[in-house]
Amino acid sequence: MDFETLDLVRHALIVTMLISAPVLLAGVFIGLVISIVQSVTQIQEQTLSMVPKIFAMTIVTVVLLPWITAKLIEFAIEMLTMH
């Protein structure tokens, strides 16, 4: 494997992490808040934590969709214009 191929794979992984990080961080943050609330109120219902996480992650995805699309288009153009 040559260094150019490794650089392409590295760049693809960085773009993937950059795009997925805000959505995952929203899920982690909401999960942490819900866990604290469940601990304080002693309510241990599994579905109580899943619904807000899914909702928050969906909202973050919809809000960041233009940015995500721009990053993916930029990456695709970069990959297609390589020599």
QUIQUIJO-V296217 format. One record per residue. RES is the residue in one small letter. PHI is phi in degrees with one decimal (NA if undefined). D_LAST is the distance of its C-alpha to the last C-alpha in Angstrom with 1 decimal. Layout:
RES,PHI,D_LAST
RES,PHI,D_LAST
//
This chain:
m,NA,17.3
d,-89.5,14.9
f,-69.4,14.6
e,-65.5,11.1
t,-65.1,12.5
l,-63.6,15.6
d,-65.7,14.1
l,-64.5,12.5
v,-64.5,16.0
r,-61.7,17.8
h,-64.8,16.2
a,-63.6,17.0
l,-67.8,20.5
i,-65.4,21.0
v,-63.1,20.2
t,-62.0,22.6
m,-66.8,25.3
l,-64.4,25.0
i,-73.8,25.5
s,-84.9,28.3
a,-59.4,30.2
p,-60.9,32.2
v,-67.6,33.4
l,-66.7,34.3
l,-65.2,36.1
a,-62.5,38.1
g,-63.8,39.3
v,-66.3,40.2
f,-63.3,42.0
i,-64.4,44.0
g,-61.0,44.8
l,-65.8,46.1
v,-63.5,48.3
i,-64.4,49.6
s,-64.0,50.4
i,-65.0,52.3
v,-62.3,54.2
q,-65.2,55.0
s,-67.1,56.3
v,-69.1,58.5
t,-90.5,59.9
q,59.3,60.0
i,-98.2,58.4
q,-115.3,56.3
e,-102.9,54.9
q,-67.2,51.4
t,-70.2,50.6
l,-63.5,51.4
s,-87.9,48.3
m,-74.3,45.9
v,-62.7,46.6
p,-64.2,45.9
k,-64.5,42.7
i,-63.3,41.3
f,-62.4,42.5
a,-64.7,41.0
m,-66.4,37.6
t,-67.0,37.6
i,-62.5,38.5
v,-62.7,35.8
t,-62.9,33.2
v,-66.1,34.5
v,-65.6,34.7
l,-91.6,31.2
l,-57.7,29.6
p,-62.1,28.2
w,-67.2,26.6
i,-61.8,25.3
t,-62.7,23.9
a,-62.3,22.2
k,-63.7,20.6
l,-67.0,19.4
i,-66.6,18.0
e,-59.0,16.3
f,-66.2,14.8
a,-64.9,13.8
i,-63.4,12.1
e,-61.9,10.2
m,-71.0,9.1
l,-78.8,8.5
t,-97.5,6.5
m,-72.6,3.8
h,-89.4,0.0
//
